[in-house]
């Protein structure tokens, strides 16, 4: 899974498709909550706060 800011959403999708050869599911991090997982503090591709989860 990849977390990313809105600017890097397309990059994250491309990355995911390259890596897993299937289309990812997208979630907004402010609309989902996970009990057993701590959201990373920064985007996978830059130092911004991540907005999306690509899984
Ligand atoms: Zn980013």
mmCIF file of the protein (N, C-alpha, C, O) and its ligand, coordinates in Angstrom:
data_MODEL
# 
_entry.id   MODEL 
# 
loop_
_entity.id 
_entity.type 
_entity.pdbx_number_of_molecules 
1 polymer     1 
2 non-polymer 1 
# 
_entity_poly.entity_id                      1 
_entity_poly.type                           'polypeptide(L)' 
_entity_poly.nstd_linkage                   no 
_entity_poly.nstd_monomer                   no 
_entity_poly.pdbx_seq_one_letter_code       
;(UNK)(UNK)(UNK)(UNK)(UNK)(UNK)(UNK)(UNK)(UNK)(UNK)(UNK)(UNK)(UNK)(UNK)(UNK)(UNK)
(UNK)(UNK)(UNK)(UNK)(UNK)(UNK)(UNK)(UNK)(UNK)(UNK)(UNK)(UNK)(UNK)(UNK)(UNK)(UNK)
(UNK)(UNK)(UNK)(UNK)(UNK)(UNK)(UNK)(UNK)(UNK)(UNK)(UNK)(UNK)(UNK)(UNK)(UNK)(UNK)
(UNK)(UNK)(UNK)(UNK)(UNK)(UNK)(UNK)
;
_entity_poly.pdbx_seq_one_letter_code_can   XXXXXXXXXXXXXXXXXXXXXXXXXXXXXXXXXXXXXXXXXXXXXXXXXXXXXXX 
_entity_poly.pdbx_strand_id                 A 
# 
loop_
_entity_poly_seq.entity_id 
_entity_poly_seq.num 
_entity_poly_seq.mon_id 
_entity_poly_seq.hetero 
1 1  UNK n 
1 2  UNK n 
1 3  UNK n 
1 4  UNK n 
1 5  UNK n 
1 6  UNK n 
1 7  UNK n 
1 8  UNK n 
1 9  UNK n 
1 10 UNK n 
1 11 UNK n 
1 12 UNK n 
1 13 UNK n 
1 14 UNK n 
1 15 UNK n 
1 16 UNK n 
1 17 UNK n 
1 18 UNK n 
1 19 UNK n 
1 20 UNK n 
1 21 UNK n 
1 22 UNK n 
1 23 UNK n 
1 24 UNK n 
1 25 UNK n 
1 26 UNK n 
1 27 UNK n 
1 28 UNK n 
1 29 UNK n 
1 30 UNK n 
1 31 UNK n 
1 32 UNK n 
1 33 UNK n 
1 34 UNK n 
1 35 UNK n 
1 36 UNK n 
1 37 UNK n 
1 38 UNK n 
1 39 UNK n 
1 40 UNK n 
1 41 UNK n 
1 42 UNK n 
1 43 UNK n 
1 44 UNK n 
1 45 UNK n 
1 46 UNK n 
1 47 UNK n 
1 48 UNK n 
1 49 UNK n 
1 50 UNK n 
1 51 UNK n 
1 52 UNK n 
1 53 UNK n 
1 54 UNK n 
1 55 UNK n 
# 
loop_
_struct_asym.id 
_struct_asym.entity_id 
A 1 
B 2 
# 
loop_
_chem_comp.id 
_chem_comp.type 
_chem_comp.mon_nstd_flag 
UNK 'L-peptide linking' . 
ZN  non-polymer         . 
# 
_pdbx_entity_nonpoly.entity_id   2 
_pdbx_entity_nonpoly.name        ? 
_pdbx_entity_nonpoly.comp_id     ZN 
# 
_pdbx_nonpoly_scheme.asym_id         B 
_pdbx_nonpoly_scheme.entity_id       2 
_pdbx_nonpoly_scheme.mon_id          ZN 
_pdbx_nonpoly_scheme.ndb_seq_num     1 
_pdbx_nonpoly_scheme.pdb_seq_num     101 
_pdbx_nonpoly_scheme.auth_seq_num    101 
_pdbx_nonpoly_scheme.pdb_mon_id      ZN 
_pdbx_nonpoly_scheme.auth_mon_id     ZN 
_pdbx_nonpoly_scheme.pdb_strand_id   A 
_pdbx_nonpoly_scheme.pdb_ins_code    . 
# 
loop_
_atom_site.group_PDB 
_atom_site.id 
_atom_site.type_symbol 
_atom_site.label_atom_id 
_atom_site.label_alt_id 
_atom_site.label_comp_id 
_atom_site.label_asym_id 
_atom_site.label_entity_id 
_atom_site.label_seq_id 
_atom_site.pdbx_PDB_ins_code 
_atom_site.Cartn_x 
_atom_site.Cartn_y 
_atom_site.Cartn_z 
_atom_site.occupancy 
_atom_site.B_iso_or_equiv 
_atom_site.pdbx_formal_charge 
_atom_site.auth_seq_id 
_atom_site.auth_comp_id 
_atom_site.auth_asym_id 
_atom_site.auth_atom_id 
_atom_site.pdbx_PDB_model_num 
ATOM   1   N  N  . UNK A 1 1  ? 0.839   -1.203 0.000   1.00 0.00 ? 1   UNK A N  1 
ATOM   2   C  CA . UNK A 1 1  ? 0.000   0.000  0.000   1.00 0.00 ? 1   UNK A CA 1 
ATOM   3   C  C  . UNK A 1 1  ? 0.870   1.248  0.000   1.00 0.00 ? 1   UNK A C  1 
ATOM   4   O  O  . UNK A 1 1  ? 2.005   1.237  0.476   1.00 0.00 ? 1   UNK A O  1 
ATOM   5   N  N  . UNK A 1 2  ? 0.321   2.305  -0.536  1.00 0.00 ? 2   UNK A N  1 
ATOM   6   C  CA . UNK A 1 2  ? 1.061   3.553  -0.660  1.00 0.00 ? 2   UNK A CA 1 
ATOM   7   C  C  . UNK A 1 2  ? 0.192   4.695  -0.137  1.00 0.00 ? 2   UNK A C  1 
ATOM   8   O  O  . UNK A 1 2  ? -0.997  4.759  -0.448  1.00 0.00 ? 2   UNK A O  1 
ATOM   9   N  N  . UNK A 1 3  ? 0.762   5.575  0.637   1.00 0.00 ? 3   UNK A N  1 
ATOM   10  C  CA . UNK A 1 3  ? 0.042   6.793  0.990   1.00 0.00 ? 3   UNK A CA 1 
ATOM   11  C  C  . UNK A 1 3  ? 0.689   7.947  0.239   1.00 0.00 ? 3   UNK A C  1 
ATOM   12  O  O  . UNK A 1 3  ? 1.904   7.973  0.046   1.00 0.00 ? 3   UNK A O  1 
ATOM   13  N  N  . UNK A 1 4  ? -0.130  8.896  -0.180  1.00 0.00 ? 4   UNK A N  1 
ATOM   14  C  CA . UNK A 1 4  ? 0.423   9.993  -0.958  1.00 0.00 ? 4   UNK A CA 1 
ATOM   15  C  C  . UNK A 1 4  ? -0.417  11.248 -0.789  1.00 0.00 ? 4   UNK A C  1 
ATOM   16  O  O  . UNK A 1 4  ? -1.578  11.188 -0.385  1.00 0.00 ? 4   UNK A O  1 
ATOM   17  N  N  . UNK A 1 5  ? 0.190   12.388 -1.106  1.00 0.00 ? 5   UNK A N  1 
ATOM   18  C  CA . UNK A 1 5  ? -0.536  13.646 -1.114  1.00 0.00 ? 5   UNK A CA 1 
ATOM   19  C  C  . UNK A 1 5  ? -1.331  13.744 -2.415  1.00 0.00 ? 5   UNK A C  1 
ATOM   20  O  O  . UNK A 1 5  ? -1.167  12.915 -3.310  1.00 0.00 ? 5   UNK A O  1 
ATOM   21  N  N  . UNK A 1 6  ? -2.186  14.751 -2.516  1.00 0.00 ? 6   UNK A N  1 
ATOM   22  C  CA . UNK A 1 6  ? -3.030  14.865 -3.708  1.00 0.00 ? 6   UNK A CA 1 
ATOM   23  C  C  . UNK A 1 6  ? -2.183  15.097 -4.963  1.00 0.00 ? 6   UNK A C  1 
ATOM   24  O  O  . UNK A 1 6  ? -2.570  14.694 -6.060  1.00 0.00 ? 6   UNK A O  1 
ATOM   25  N  N  . UNK A 1 7  ? -1.049  15.734 -4.800  1.00 0.00 ? 7   UNK A N  1 
ATOM   26  C  CA . UNK A 1 7  ? -0.185  16.023 -5.947  1.00 0.00 ? 7   UNK A CA 1 
ATOM   27  C  C  . UNK A 1 7  ? 0.432   14.748 -6.524  1.00 0.00 ? 7   UNK A C  1 
ATOM   28  O  O  . UNK A 1 7  ? 0.701   14.671 -7.723  1.00 0.00 ? 7   UNK A O  1 
ATOM   29  N  N  . UNK A 1 8  ? 0.648   13.773 -5.686  1.00 0.00 ? 8   UNK A N  1 
ATOM   30  C  CA . UNK A 1 8  ? 1.316   12.557 -6.141  1.00 0.00 ? 8   UNK A CA 1 
ATOM   31  C  C  . UNK A 1 8  ? 0.363   11.377 -6.298  1.00 0.00 ? 8   UNK A C  1 
ATOM   32  O  O  . UNK A 1 8  ? 0.797   10.227 -6.357  1.00 0.00 ? 8   UNK A O  1 
ATOM   33  N  N  . UNK A 1 9  ? -0.925  11.662 -6.366  1.00 0.00 ? 9   UNK A N  1 
ATOM   34  C  CA . UNK A 1 9  ? -1.899  10.577 -6.485  1.00 0.00 ? 9   UNK A CA 1 
ATOM   35  C  C  . UNK A 1 9  ? -1.704  9.790  -7.780  1.00 0.00 ? 9   UNK A C  1 
ATOM   36  O  O  . UNK A 1 9  ? -1.706  8.559  -7.768  1.00 0.00 ? 9   UNK A O  1 
ATOM   37  N  N  . UNK A 1 10 ? -1.537  10.496 -8.890  1.00 0.00 ? 10  UNK A N  1 
ATOM   38  C  CA . UNK A 1 10 ? -1.340  9.815  -10.171 1.00 0.00 ? 10  UNK A CA 1 
ATOM   39  C  C  . UNK A 1 10 ? -0.077  8.977  -10.167 1.00 0.00 ? 10  UNK A C  1 
ATOM   40  O  O  . UNK A 1 10 ? -0.052  7.856  -10.675 1.00 0.00 ? 10  UNK A O  1 
ATOM   41  N  N  . UNK A 1 11 ? 0.979   9.546  -9.582  1.00 0.00 ? 11  UNK A N  1 
ATOM   42  C  CA . UNK A 1 11 ? 2.246   8.830  -9.481  1.00 0.00 ? 11  UNK A CA 1 
ATOM   43  C  C  . UNK A 1 11 ? 2.070   7.549  -8.672  1.00 0.00 ? 11  UNK A C  1 
ATOM   44  O  O  . UNK A 1 11 ? 2.595   6.493  -9.023  1.00 0.00 ? 11  UNK A O  1 
ATOM   45  N  N  . UNK A 1 12 ? 1.325   7.668  -7.592  1.00 0.00 ? 12  UNK A N  1 
ATOM   46  C  CA . UNK A 1 12 ? 1.091   6.509  -6.728  1.00 0.00 ? 12  UNK A CA 1 
ATOM   47  C  C  . UNK A 1 12 ? 0.306   5.433  -7.470  1.00 0.00 ? 12  UNK A C  1 
ATOM   48  O  O  . UNK A 1 12 ? 0.590   4.243  -7.328  1.00 0.00 ? 12  UNK A O  1 
ATOM   49  N  N  . UNK A 1 13 ? -0.682  5.849  -8.262  1.00 0.00 ? 13  UNK A N  1 
ATOM   50  C  CA . UNK A 1 13 ? -1.464  4.886  -9.034  1.00 0.00 ? 13  UNK A CA 1 
ATOM   51  C  C  . UNK A 1 13 ? -0.581  4.196  -10.070 1.00 0.00 ? 13  UNK A C  1 
ATOM   52  O  O  . UNK A 1 13 ? -0.641  2.976  -10.226 1.00 0.00 ? 13  UNK A O  1 
ATOM   53  N  N  . UNK A 1 14 ? 0.237   4.972  -10.774 1.00 0.00 ? 14  UNK A N  1 
ATOM   54  C  CA . UNK A 1 14 ? 1.169   4.396  -11.753 1.00 0.00 ? 14  UNK A CA 1 
ATOM   55  C  C  . UNK A 1 14 ? 2.104   3.396  -11.083 1.00 0.00 ? 14  UNK A C  1 
ATOM   56  O  O  . UNK A 1 14 ? 2.342   2.299  -11.588 1.00 0.00 ? 14  UNK A O  1 
ATOM   57  N  N  . UNK A 1 15 ? 2.620   3.805  -9.943  1.00 0.00 ? 15  UNK A N  1 
ATOM   58  C  CA . UNK A 1 15 ? 3.523   2.951  -9.177  1.00 0.00 ? 15  UNK A CA 1 
ATOM   59  C  C  . UNK A 1 15 ? 2.840   1.640  -8.812  1.00 0.00 ? 15  UNK A C  1 
ATOM   60  O  O  . UNK A 1 15 ? 3.409   0.557  -8.951  1.00 0.00 ? 15  UNK A O  1 
ATOM   61  N  N  . UNK A 1 16 ? 1.614   1.771  -8.344  1.00 0.00 ? 16  UNK A N  1 
ATOM   62  C  CA . UNK A 1 16 ? 0.872   0.589  -7.914  1.00 0.00 ? 16  UNK A CA 1 
ATOM   63  C  C  . UNK A 1 16 ? 0.623   -0.356 -9.089  1.00 0.00 ? 16  UNK A C  1 
ATOM   64  O  O  . UNK A 1 16 ? 0.827   -1.564 -8.978  1.00 0.00 ? 16  UNK A O  1 
ATOM   65  N  N  . UNK A 1 17 ? 0.183   0.203  -10.206 1.00 0.00 ? 17  UNK A N  1 
ATOM   66  C  CA . UNK A 1 17 ? -0.112  -0.605 -11.393 1.00 0.00 ? 17  UNK A CA 1 
ATOM   67  C  C  . UNK A 1 17 ? 1.147   -1.301 -11.899 1.00 0.00 ? 17  UNK A C  1 
ATOM   68  O  O  . UNK A 1 17 ? 1.105   -2.465 -12.296 1.00 0.00 ? 17  UNK A O  1 
ATOM   69  N  N  . UNK A 1 18 ? 2.272   -0.578 -11.881 1.00 0.00 ? 18  UNK A N  1 
ATOM   70  C  CA . UNK A 1 18 ? 3.555   -1.173 -12.253 1.00 0.00 ? 18  UNK A CA 1 
ATOM   71  C  C  . UNK A 1 18 ? 3.902   -2.349 -11.350 1.00 0.00 ? 18  UNK A C  1 
ATOM   72  O  O  . UNK A 1 18 ? 4.317   -3.416 -11.804 1.00 0.00 ? 18  UNK A O  1 
ATOM   73  N  N  . UNK A 1 19 ? 3.719   -2.117 -10.075 1.00 0.00 ? 19  UNK A N  1 
ATOM   74  C  CA . UNK A 1 19 ? 4.169   -3.076 -9.066  1.00 0.00 ? 19  UNK A CA 1 
ATOM   75  C  C  . UNK A 1 19 ? 3.258   -4.312 -9.004  1.00 0.00 ? 19  UNK A C  1 
ATOM   76  O  O  . UNK A 1 19 ? 3.737   -5.443 -8.923  1.00 0.00 ? 19  UNK A O  1 
ATOM   77  N  N  . UNK A 1 20 ? 1.954   -4.081 -9.042  1.00 0.00 ? 20  UNK A N  1 
ATOM   78  C  CA . UNK A 1 20 ? 1.009   -5.175 -8.792  1.00 0.00 ? 20  UNK A CA 1 
ATOM   79  C  C  . UNK A 1 20 ? 0.205   -5.569 -10.023 1.00 0.00 ? 20  UNK A C  1 
ATOM   80  O  O  . UNK A 1 20 ? -0.544  -6.546 -9.985  1.00 0.00 ? 20  UNK A O  1 
ATOM   81  N  N  . UNK A 1 21 ? 0.350   -4.830 -11.103 1.00 0.00 ? 21  UNK A N  1 
ATOM   82  C  CA . UNK A 1 21 ? -0.314  -5.127 -12.373 1.00 0.00 ? 21  UNK A CA 1 
ATOM   83  C  C  . UNK A 1 21 ? -1.833  -5.232 -12.235 1.00 0.00 ? 21  UNK A C  1 
ATOM   84  O  O  . UNK A 1 21 ? -2.479  -6.026 -12.919 1.00 0.00 ? 21  UNK A O  1 
ATOM   85  N  N  . UNK A 1 22 ? -2.381  -4.428 -11.350 1.00 0.00 ? 22  UNK A N  1 
ATOM   86  C  CA . UNK A 1 22 ? -3.832  -4.298 -11.290 1.00 0.00 ? 22  UNK A CA 1 
ATOM   87  C  C  . UNK A 1 22 ? -4.191  -2.906 -10.768 1.00 0.00 ? 22  UNK A C  1 
ATOM   88  O  O  . UNK A 1 22 ? -3.370  -2.222 -10.158 1.00 0.00 ? 22  UNK A O  1 
ATOM   89  N  N  . UNK A 1 23 ? -5.426  -2.512 -11.023 1.00 0.00 ? 23  UNK A N  1 
ATOM   90  C  CA . UNK A 1 23 ? -5.849  -1.182 -10.614 1.00 0.00 ? 23  UNK A CA 1 
ATOM   91  C  C  . UNK A 1 23 ? -6.048  -1.129 -9.097  1.00 0.00 ? 23  UNK A C  1 
ATOM   92  O  O  . UNK A 1 23 ? -6.645  -2.035 -8.516  1.00 0.00 ? 23  UNK A O  1 
ATOM   93  N  N  . UNK A 1 24 ? -5.556  -0.085 -8.468  1.00 0.00 ? 24  UNK A N  1 
ATOM   94  C  CA . UNK A 1 24 ? -5.689  0.023  -7.006  1.00 0.00 ? 24  UNK A CA 1 
ATOM   95  C  C  . UNK A 1 24 ? -7.051  0.555  -6.580  1.00 0.00 ? 24  UNK A C  1 
ATOM   96  O  O  . UNK A 1 24 ? -7.791  1.126  -7.381  1.00 0.00 ? 24  UNK A O  1 
ATOM   97  N  N  . UNK A 1 25 ? -7.365  0.357  -5.308  1.00 0.00 ? 25  UNK A N  1 
ATOM   98  C  CA . UNK A 1 25 ? -8.491  1.044  -4.679  1.00 0.00 ? 25  UNK A CA 1 
ATOM   99  C  C  . UNK A 1 25 ? -7.951  2.301  -4.020  1.00 0.00 ? 25  UNK A C  1 
ATOM   100 O  O  . UNK A 1 25 ? -6.870  2.288  -3.431  1.00 0.00 ? 25  UNK A O  1 
ATOM   101 N  N  . UNK A 1 26 ? -8.703  3.379  -4.121  1.00 0.00 ? 26  UNK A N  1 
ATOM   102 C  CA . UNK A 1 26 ? -8.283  4.646  -3.536  1.00 0.00 ? 26  UNK A CA 1 
ATOM   103 C  C  . UNK A 1 26 ? -9.179  5.008  -2.366  1.00 0.00 ? 26  UNK A C  1 
ATOM   104 O  O  . UNK A 1 26 ? -10.401 4.875  -2.442  1.00 0.00 ? 26  UNK A O  1 
ATOM   105 N  N  . UNK A 1 27 ? -8.576  5.459  -1.300  1.00 0.00 ? 27  UNK A N  1 
ATOM   106 C  CA . UNK A 1 27 ? -9.335  5.930  -0.146  1.00 0.00 ? 27  UNK A CA 1 
ATOM   107 C  C  . UNK A 1 27 ? -8.786  7.268  0.280   1.00 0.00 ? 27  UNK A C  1 
ATOM   108 O  O  . UNK A 1 27 ? -7.583  7.512  0.191   1.00 0.00 ? 27  UNK A O  1 
ATOM   109 N  N  . UNK A 1 28 ? -9.669  8.141  0.746   1.00 0.00 ? 28  UNK A N  1 
ATOM   110 C  CA . UNK A 1 28 ? -9.223  9.377  1.372   1.00 0.00 ? 28  UNK A CA 1 
ATOM   111 C  C  . UNK A 1 28 ? -8.881  9.066  2.817   1.00 0.00 ? 28  UNK A C  1 
ATOM   112 O  O  . UNK A 1 28 ? -9.668  8.442  3.528   1.00 0.00 ? 28  UNK A O  1 
ATOM   113 N  N  . UNK A 1 29 ? -7.725  9.495  3.241   1.00 0.00 ? 29  UNK A N  1 
ATOM   114 C  CA . UNK A 1 29 ? -7.292  9.162  4.597   1.00 0.00 ? 29  UNK A CA 1 
ATOM   115 C  C  . UNK A 1 29 ? -8.174  9.808  5.665   1.00 0.00 ? 29  UNK A C  1 
ATOM   116 O  O  . UNK A 1 29 ? -8.259  9.307  6.787   1.00 0.00 ? 29  UNK A O  1 
ATOM   117 N  N  . UNK A 1 30 ? -8.831  10.919 5.321   1.00 0.00 ? 30  UNK A N  1 
ATOM   118 C  CA . UNK A 1 30 ? -9.691  11.540 6.328   1.00 0.00 ? 30  UNK A CA 1 
ATOM   119 C  C  . UNK A 1 30 ? -11.066 10.876 6.402   1.00 0.00 ? 30  UNK A C  1 
ATOM   120 O  O  . UNK A 1 30 ? -11.890 11.255 7.234   1.00 0.00 ? 30  UNK A O  1 
ATOM   121 N  N  . UNK A 1 31 ? -11.319 9.893  5.544   1.00 0.00 ? 31  UNK A N  1 
ATOM   122 C  CA . UNK A 1 31 ? -12.611 9.211  5.563   1.00 0.00 ? 31  UNK A CA 1 
ATOM   123 C  C  . UNK A 1 31 ? -12.507 7.765  6.045   1.00 0.00 ? 31  UNK A C  1 
ATOM   124 O  O  . UNK A 1 31 ? -13.521 7.085  6.203   1.00 0.00 ? 31  UNK A O  1 
ATOM   125 N  N  . UNK A 1 32 ? -11.316 7.313  6.271   1.00 0.00 ? 32  UNK A N  1 
ATOM   126 C  CA . UNK A 1 32 ? -11.140 5.943  6.741   1.00 0.00 ? 32  UNK A CA 1 
ATOM   127 C  C  . UNK A 1 32 ? -10.336 5.960  8.031   1.00 0.00 ? 32  UNK A C  1 
ATOM   128 O  O  . UNK A 1 32 ? -9.569  6.887  8.290   1.00 0.00 ? 32  UNK A O  1 
ATOM   129 N  N  . UNK A 1 33 ? -10.519 4.936  8.822   1.00 0.00 ? 33  UNK A N  1 
ATOM   130 C  CA . UNK A 1 33 ? -9.690  4.809  10.014  1.00 0.00 ? 33  UNK A CA 1 
ATOM   131 C  C  . UNK A 1 33 ? -9.279  3.351  10.172  1.00 0.00 ? 33  UNK A C  1 
ATOM   132 O  O  . UNK A 1 33 ? -10.032 2.428  9.862   1.00 0.00 ? 33  UNK A O  1 
ATOM   133 N  N  . UNK A 1 34 ? -8.078  3.183  10.657  1.00 0.00 ? 34  UNK A N  1 
ATOM   134 C  CA . UNK A 1 34 ? -7.555  1.838  10.835  1.00 0.00 ? 34  UNK A CA 1 
ATOM   135 C  C  . UNK A 1 34 ? -7.149  1.678  12.288  1.00 0.00 ? 34  UNK A C  1 
ATOM   136 O  O  . UNK A 1 34 ? -6.549  2.569  12.890  1.00 0.00 ? 34  UNK A O  1 
ATOM   137 N  N  . UNK A 1 35 ? -7.485  0.540  12.827  1.00 0.00 ? 35  UNK A N  1 
ATOM   138 C  CA . UNK A 1 35 ? -7.129  0.323  14.229  1.00 0.00 ? 35  UNK A CA 1 
ATOM   139 C  C  . UNK A 1 35 ? -5.709  -0.198 14.367  1.00 0.00 ? 35  UNK A C  1 
ATOM   140 O  O  . UNK A 1 35 ? -5.003  0.156  15.311  1.00 0.00 ? 35  UNK A O  1 
ATOM   141 N  N  . UNK A 1 36 ? -5.289  -1.037 13.428  1.00 0.00 ? 36  UNK A N  1 
ATOM   142 C  CA . UNK A 1 36 ? -3.998  -1.710 13.593  1.00 0.00 ? 36  UNK A CA 1 
ATOM   143 C  C  . UNK A 1 36 ? -2.905  -1.097 12.721  1.00 0.00 ? 36  UNK A C  1 
ATOM   144 O  O  . UNK A 1 36 ? -1.872  -1.719 12.475  1.00 0.00 ? 36  UNK A O  1 
ATOM   145 N  N  . UNK A 1 37 ? -3.141  0.105  12.268  1.00 0.00 ? 37  UNK A N  1 
ATOM   146 C  CA . UNK A 1 37 ? -2.179  0.693  11.343  1.00 0.00 ? 37  UNK A CA 1 
ATOM   147 C  C  . UNK A 1 37 ? -2.069  2.184  11.604  1.00 0.00 ? 37  UNK A C  1 
ATOM   148 O  O  . UNK A 1 37 ? -3.078  2.885  11.677  1.00 0.00 ? 37  UNK A O  1 
ATOM   149 N  N  . UNK A 1 38 ? -0.866  2.657  11.742  1.00 0.00 ? 38  UNK A N  1 
ATOM   150 C  CA . UNK A 1 38 ? -0.636  4.078  11.922  1.00 0.00 ? 38  UNK A CA 1 
ATOM   151 C  C  . UNK A 1 38 ? -0.322  4.704  10.568  1.00 0.00 ? 38  UNK A C  1 
ATOM   152 O  O  . UNK A 1 38 ? 0.571   4.244  9.857   1.00 0.00 ? 38  UNK A O  1 
ATOM   153 N  N  . UNK A 1 39 ? -1.049  5.737  10.221  1.00 0.00 ? 39  UNK A N  1 
ATOM   154 C  CA . UNK A 1 39 ? -0.828  6.403  8.945   1.00 0.00 ? 39  UNK A CA 1 
ATOM   155 C  C  . UNK A 1 39 ? 0.561   7.039  8.947   1.00 0.00 ? 39  UNK A C  1 
ATOM   156 O  O  . UNK A 1 39 ? 0.906   7.765  9.879   1.00 0.00 ? 39  UNK A O  1 
ATOM   157 N  N  . UNK A 1 40 ? 1.359   6.773  7.914   1.00 0.00 ? 40  UNK A N  1 
ATOM   158 C  CA . UNK A 1 40 ? 2.679   7.415  7.831   1.00 0.00 ? 40  UNK A CA 1 
ATOM   159 C  C  . UNK A 1 40 ? 2.549   8.939  7.842   1.00 0.00 ? 40  UNK A C  1 
ATOM   160 O  O  . UNK A 1 40 ? 1.545   9.487  7.386   1.00 0.00 ? 40  UNK A O  1 
ATOM   161 N  N  . UNK A 1 41 ? 3.558   9.604  8.359   1.00 0.00 ? 41  UNK A N  1 
ATOM   162 C  CA . UNK A 1 41 ? 3.481   11.054 8.535   1.00 0.00 ? 41  UNK A CA 1 
ATOM   163 C  C  . UNK A 1 41 ? 3.626   11.812 7.222   1.00 0.00 ? 41  UNK A C  1 
ATOM   164 O  O  . UNK A 1 41 ? 3.193   12.959 7.112   1.00 0.00 ? 41  UNK A O  1 
ATOM   165 N  N  . UNK A 1 42 ? 4.227   11.182 6.240   1.00 0.00 ? 42  UNK A N  1 
ATOM   166 C  CA . UNK A 1 42 ? 4.483   11.892 4.987   1.00 0.00 ? 42  UNK A CA 1 
ATOM   167 C  C  . UNK A 1 42 ? 4.112   11.044 3.778   1.00 0.00 ? 42  UNK A C  1 
ATOM   168 O  O  . UNK A 1 42 ? 4.064   9.815  3.830   1.00 0.00 ? 42  UNK A O  1 
ATOM   169 N  N  . UNK A 1 43 ? 3.855   11.756 2.692   1.00 0.00 ? 43  UNK A N  1 
ATOM   170 C  CA . UNK A 1 43 ? 3.642   11.161 1.376   1.00 0.00 ? 43  UNK A CA 1 
ATOM   171 C  C  . UNK A 1 43 ? 4.819   10.252 1.009   1.00 0.00 ? 43  UNK A C  1 
ATOM   172 O  O  . UNK A 1 43 ? 5.957   10.501 1.407   1.00 0.00 ? 43  UNK A O  1 
ATOM   173 N  N  . UNK A 1 44 ? 4.528   9.198  0.244   1.00 0.00 ? 44  UNK A N  1 
ATOM   174 C  CA . UNK A 1 44 ? 5.578   8.270  -0.200  1.00 0.00 ? 44  UNK A CA 1 
ATOM   175 C  C  . UNK A 1 44 ? 6.607   8.964  -1.094  1.00 0.00 ? 44  UNK A C  1 
ATOM   176 O  O  . UNK A 1 44 ? 7.747   8.511  -1.199  1.00 0.00 ? 44  UNK A O  1 
ATOM   177 N  N  . UNK A 1 45 ? 6.209   10.056 -1.734  1.00 0.00 ? 45  UNK A N  1 
ATOM   178 C  CA . UNK A 1 45 ? 7.064   10.661 -2.764  1.00 0.00 ? 45  UNK A CA 1 
ATOM   179 C  C  . UNK A 1 45 ? 7.572   12.048 -2.412  1.00 0.00 ? 45  UNK A C  1 
ATOM   180 O  O  . UNK A 1 45 ? 8.402   12.604 -3.131  1.00 0.00 ? 45  UNK A O  1 
ATOM   181 N  N  . UNK A 1 46 ? 7.084   12.612 -1.316  1.00 0.00 ? 46  UNK A N  1 
ATOM   182 C  CA . UNK A 1 46 ? 7.557   13.924 -0.887  1.00 0.00 ? 46  UNK A CA 1 
ATOM   183 C  C  . UNK A 1 46 ? 7.329   14.058 0.621   1.00 0.00 ? 46  UNK A C  1 
ATOM   184 O  O  . UNK A 1 46 ? 6.996   13.069 1.274   1.00 0.00 ? 46  UNK A O  1 
ATOM   185 N  N  . UNK A 1 47 ? 7.496   15.221 1.173   1.00 0.00 ? 47  UNK A N  1 
ATOM   186 C  CA . UNK A 1 47 ? 7.408   15.397 2.625   1.00 0.00 ? 47  UNK A CA 1 
ATOM   187 C  C  . UNK A 1 47 ? 6.081   15.989 3.086   1.00 0.00 ? 47  UNK A C  1 
ATOM   188 O  O  . UNK A 1 47 ? 5.949   16.404 4.237   1.00 0.00 ? 47  UNK A O  1 
ATOM   189 N  N  . UNK A 1 48 ? 5.105   16.027 2.194   1.00 0.00 ? 48  UNK A N  1 
ATOM   190 C  CA . UNK A 1 48 ? 3.808   16.567 2.597   1.00 0.00 ? 48  UNK A CA 1 
ATOM   191 C  C  . UNK A 1 48 ? 3.006   15.554 3.398   1.00 0.00 ? 48  UNK A C  1 
ATOM   192 O  O  . UNK A 1 48 ? 3.312   14.362 3.422   1.00 0.00 ? 48  UNK A O  1 
ATOM   193 N  N  . UNK A 1 49 ? 1.970   16.065 4.052   1.00 0.00 ? 49  UNK A N  1 
ATOM   194 C  CA . UNK A 1 49 ? 1.041   15.178 4.760   1.00 0.00 ? 49  UNK A CA 1 
ATOM   195 C  C  . UNK A 1 49 ? 0.259   14.388 3.719   1.00 0.00 ? 49  UNK A C  1 
ATOM   196 O  O  . UNK A 1 49 ? -0.273  14.980 2.780   1.00 0.00 ? 49  UNK A O  1 
ATOM   197 N  N  . UNK A 1 50 ? 0.175   13.083 3.856   1.00 0.00 ? 50  UNK A N  1 
ATOM   198 C  CA . UNK A 1 50 ? -0.550  12.282 2.862   1.00 0.00 ? 50  UNK A CA 1 
ATOM   199 C  C  . UNK A 1 50 ? -2.060  12.469 2.956   1.00 0.00 ? 50  UNK A C  1 
ATOM   200 O  O  . UNK A 1 50 ? -2.605  12.659 4.044   1.00 0.00 ? 50  UNK A O  1 
ATOM   201 N  N  . UNK A 1 51 ? -2.728  12.412 1.808   1.00 0.00 ? 51  UNK A N  1 
ATOM   202 C  CA . UNK A 1 51 ? -4.189  12.598 1.760   1.00 0.00 ? 51  UNK A CA 1 
ATOM   203 C  C  . UNK A 1 51 ? -4.899  11.349 1.291   1.00 0.00 ? 51  UNK A C  1 
ATOM   204 O  O  . UNK A 1 51 ? -6.081  11.158 1.579   1.00 0.00 ? 51  UNK A O  1 
ATOM   205 N  N  . UNK A 1 52 ? -4.189  10.495 0.571   1.00 0.00 ? 52  UNK A N  1 
ATOM   206 C  CA . UNK A 1 52 ? -4.835  9.323  -0.028  1.00 0.00 ? 52  UNK A CA 1 
ATOM   207 C  C  . UNK A 1 52 ? -4.087  8.041  0.301   1.00 0.00 ? 52  UNK A C  1 
ATOM   208 O  O  . UNK A 1 52 ? -2.873  8.021  0.506   1.00 0.00 ? 52  UNK A O  1 
ATOM   209 N  N  . UNK A 1 53 ? -4.871  6.978  0.340   1.00 0.00 ? 53  UNK A N  1 
ATOM   210 C  CA . UNK A 1 53 ? -4.318  5.647  0.518   1.00 0.00 ? 53  UNK A CA 1 
ATOM   211 C  C  . UNK A 1 53 ? -4.593  4.863  -0.753  1.00 0.00 ? 53  UNK A C  1 
ATOM   212 O  O  . UNK A 1 53 ? -5.734  4.790  -1.208  1.00 0.00 ? 53  UNK A O  1 
ATOM   213 N  N  . UNK A 1 54 ? -3.562  4.283  -1.320  1.00 0.00 ? 54  UNK A N  1 
ATOM   214 C  CA . UNK A 1 54 ? -3.684  3.496  -2.552  1.00 0.00 ? 54  UNK A CA 1 
ATOM   215 C  C  . UNK A 1 54 ? -3.356  2.050  -2.193  1.00 0.00 ? 54  UNK A C  1 
ATOM   216 O  O  . UNK A 1 54 ? -2.230  1.738  -1.804  1.00 0.00 ? 54  UNK A O  1 
ATOM   217 N  N  . UNK A 1 55 ? -4.353  1.168  -2.328  1.00 0.00 ? 55  UNK A N  1 
ATOM   218 C  CA . UNK A 1 55 ? -4.126  -0.228 -1.935  1.00 0.00 ? 55  UNK A CA 1 
ATOM   219 C  C  . UNK A 1 55 ? -4.617  -1.195 -3.004  1.00 0.00 ? 55  UNK A C  1 
ATOM   220 O  O  . UNK A 1 55 ? -4.504  -2.409 -2.837  1.00 0.00 ? 55  UNK A O  1 
HETATM 221 ZN ZN . ZN  B 2 .  ? 3.598   13.928 -2.419  1.00 0.00 ? 101 ZN  A ZN 1 
# 
